[in-house]
Amino acid sequence: MNRTVGMWLVIGLVGYCLLPWYVLEDGFWSTEWLLDGYPFDTDYAPALFLITQGEKLWLSPLLLPLLLPLLSPLFAHSPKQRANVLIVAGVSGLAWLAIQGLGIGLRGWNFDALTQLFGALDDRQFGIGFGGLFLTATFLFYLTTGVAGRGAVNGDVFVVGSIGLIIALVGVFIFFPIVQMLSSAVRDNDGVYSLSVFTAKFFENKIWGLGCLTGGTRCGVAWNSLFLAVLVGFSTTLLGLVFALVATRSGLKRGNLLRALTVLPIITPPFVIGLAIILLFGLSGSVTKLVADIFELQPTRWVYGLPGILIAQMLSFTPIAFLVLIGVVEGVSPSMEEAAQTLRANRWQTFKTVSLPLMRPGLANAFLLGFIESMADFGNPLVLGGNYDVLSTEIFFAIVGAQNDQGMAAVLAIALLIFTLTAFYAQRRWLGNKSYTTKTGKGDSGAHALMPKRVMWPCYSIAAIWTLFTLTVYGMILYGGFVETWGLNNTLTFKHYITAFGISWNDYGIHFKGSAWDSFWTTLKIAGTAAPLTAMLGLLTAWLLVRQNFAGKQAFEFGTMLSFAIPGTVIGVSYILAFNVPPIELTGTGVILVISFMFRNMPVGVRAGIASMSQLDKSLDEASLTLGANTWRTFTRVILPLMRPAILAALVFSFVRAMTAISAVIFLVSAEYNMATSYIIGRVENNDYGIAIAYSSMLIVVMLTVVAVMQFFIIRSDSRSGKSARSAQSI
């Protein structure tokens, strides 16, 4: 038995014999169990002690696959036979863990068929704890070590183990919740599976009704969401293209200022722009009052509904389209444009027939991002929706409203998921198999062609108007936190900041007495924990995709990127349904928030890692391996140091998204773990706009500081990389 198998055997024995098998009621990181009846108290007992007391006897079969590698020398004489033993031990252990975990829950058997087959069960079990987690890891790596022993991926234990770990994590925290959600949609209130229940809910008039087209007042929420998402996709793509062209094809010397403006909406909580629009265009808004006084009109609530949501989402998601398109616009080969002009094409013909068609992938990606972000957006429709209902808010009210209908929430989530996955498929069909490659590695030092005048002046006008509007909105966000009561009493005051973030001193030292401090520190702790884990997982996945070849690689990549296509509201609902009961109980804990952020933001780390790693020559890996380093040492000592900018970029994005997320968080927060965005939503619902905006301004300042610090480290790491490269060249 080799050293790796021995290590995992020890870890499994520790989990089975020493650590609490079930989840701790006092919290994941609590140590009070060590002084509270351990190891004989059944709440904290390891599996071995539970069995010796005659409790949870269904855990006893797990000991056989755990110890099976110790017995392999008796009947396994070749390396392949020993590898087969490890595979059998891993598969049988994982299978039994799944069977007993899914079959037995809080009330005994989880399925009526098991009750009828074996009779009522007098015992029960809770979610998996430290002991079960350690043993699960042991069985997983028994399996991957055995597969490597059979010669998979050149017999590399680290690579096969990494693939197995990521597949297991994606399976448990992406596919398992989605399957649970799908199953919940076809169950009635008594837990009986019925397809008729699903069809009755799925085809309800409030989802697919067309009353707005047949003389009624409203259409179904699905059509509302689809119409809004298409509008947002087209408008944000157009605006993003306008700003990208102005920044790169106009000769504007201050084009970098446009890039700086793109940072603001990304670090802004998603519903804050909606609040600013209310301050401008609501019944008591500045613009509304000004127009009413000038034209002697009666103020209306026109901003609540489709117009308000559309404006807010365009402000929120246009920067994302710009970030996608500016790279595409800059990536068009200048030599191809010069060739067109050499053939006597004018600027307009060159732009129309050469430049614009080569931007097609970027346009498709920008539209897709705008479409999905609009579908998933929860904050702005909640603040500005009025009578215009969309799927994301309907899912929320189905869970937390008076109806408390989880099945209906699952049905609505499925409708939302169908739209987003269809958008992915449509994008791939539209792009087809055409090649858009314009850079072949040869020198291309030409200058990009300027925009034709018939394009330039409309772009200038649109960019100027939208920039002014964006600055006005952010001015309102900043100013609104210092106003006593917007629209009624515009006296300047620090009251909202003092209420939210007041500090005092007492006999014990500094006292954070503001009402927002608890959620603020919790958010920093959760985001600070999730960001490095997200970056690590994403970069490891990227390394496997770029540097390794293995069977099922395309399916592996699809699984890791699936969470990007799943809206946050769907993630929130599926996590509630999957992790509220055994075998994995996480609801109400900080762990479920960290996990949701990890797998929601992991695709960004994957893409950042793939982009960075594609620039690293494979000869670096080969040289390290030739000098006797194993794959683990090569990855940690050679690859990761060269990927420092990608690591920092993944950290920044993961931290910012965790600080500003709302769509999934709103379902997963608890009294103990309340996030900043959830707190702000609560203030909005109570019409405490001043406190909500003050808190949002504080978050923007914190995230700007973090982004600036991270950017400083990225610049330093780039300069160090450049010095290292120059030193290597001189040698």
Secondary structure as GFF3:
##gff-version 3
##sequence-region A 1 731
A	DSSP	alpha_helix	3	17	.	.	.	ID=ss1
A	DSSP	three_ten_helix	32	35	.	.	.	ID=ss2
A	DSSP	alpha_helix	47	52	.	.	.	ID=ss3
A	DSSP	three_ten_helix	57	62	.	.	.	ID=ss4
A	DSSP	alpha_helix	63	75	.	.	.	ID=ss5
A	DSSP	alpha_helix	79	103	.	.	.	ID=ss6
A	DSSP	beta_strand	104	105	.	.	.	ID=ss7
A	DSSP	beta_strand	108	109	.	.	.	ID=ss8
A	DSSP	alpha_helix	112	118	.	.	.	ID=ss9
A	DSSP	alpha_helix	130	149	.	.	.	ID=ss10
A	DSSP	three_ten_helix	152	155	.	.	.	ID=ss11
A	DSSP	alpha_helix	157	170	.	.	.	ID=ss12
A	DSSP	pi_helix	171	175	.	.	.	ID=ss13
A	DSSP	alpha_helix	176	185	.	.	.	ID=ss14
A	DSSP	alpha_helix	195	202	.	.	.	ID=ss15
A	DSSP	alpha_helix	205	208	.	.	.	ID=ss16
A	DSSP	three_ten_helix	211	213	.	.	.	ID=ss17
A	DSSP	alpha_helix	221	249	.	.	.	ID=ss18
A	DSSP	alpha_helix	255	261	.	.	.	ID=ss19
A	DSSP	alpha_helix	263	266	.	.	.	ID=ss20
A	DSSP	alpha_helix	272	281	.	.	.	ID=ss21
A	DSSP	alpha_helix	286	295	.	.	.	ID=ss22
A	DSSP	alpha_helix	306	331	.	.	.	ID=ss23
A	DSSP	alpha_helix	334	342	.	.	.	ID=ss24
A	DSSP	alpha_helix	347	350	.	.	.	ID=ss25
A	DSSP	pi_helix	351	355	.	.	.	ID=ss26
A	DSSP	alpha_helix	356	358	.	.	.	ID=ss27
A	DSSP	alpha_helix	360	376	.	.	.	ID=ss28
A	DSSP	alpha_helix	379	384	.	.	.	ID=ss29
A	DSSP	alpha_helix	391	400	.	.	.	ID=ss30
A	DSSP	alpha_helix	406	431	.	.	.	ID=ss31
A	DSSP	alpha_helix	453	480	.	.	.	ID=ss32
A	DSSP	beta_strand	483	485	.	.	.	ID=ss33
A	DSSP	beta_strand	489	492	.	.	.	ID=ss34
A	DSSP	alpha_helix	495	501	.	.	.	ID=ss35
A	DSSP	beta_strand	503	506	.	.	.	ID=ss36
A	DSSP	beta_strand	509	512	.	.	.	ID=ss37
A	DSSP	alpha_helix	517	547	.	.	.	ID=ss38
A	DSSP	alpha_helix	553	565	.	.	.	ID=ss39
A	DSSP	alpha_helix	568	578	.	.	.	ID=ss40
A	DSSP	alpha_helix	590	613	.	.	.	ID=ss41
A	DSSP	alpha_helix	618	626	.	.	.	ID=ss42
A	DSSP	alpha_helix	631	634	.	.	.	ID=ss43
A	DSSP	pi_helix	635	639	.	.	.	ID=ss44
A	DSSP	alpha_helix	640	642	.	.	.	ID=ss45
A	DSSP	alpha_helix	644	660	.	.	.	ID=ss46
A	DSSP	alpha_helix	665	668	.	.	.	ID=ss47
A	DSSP	alpha_helix	676	685	.	.	.	ID=ss48
A	DSSP	alpha_helix	689	730	.	.	.	ID=ss49
###
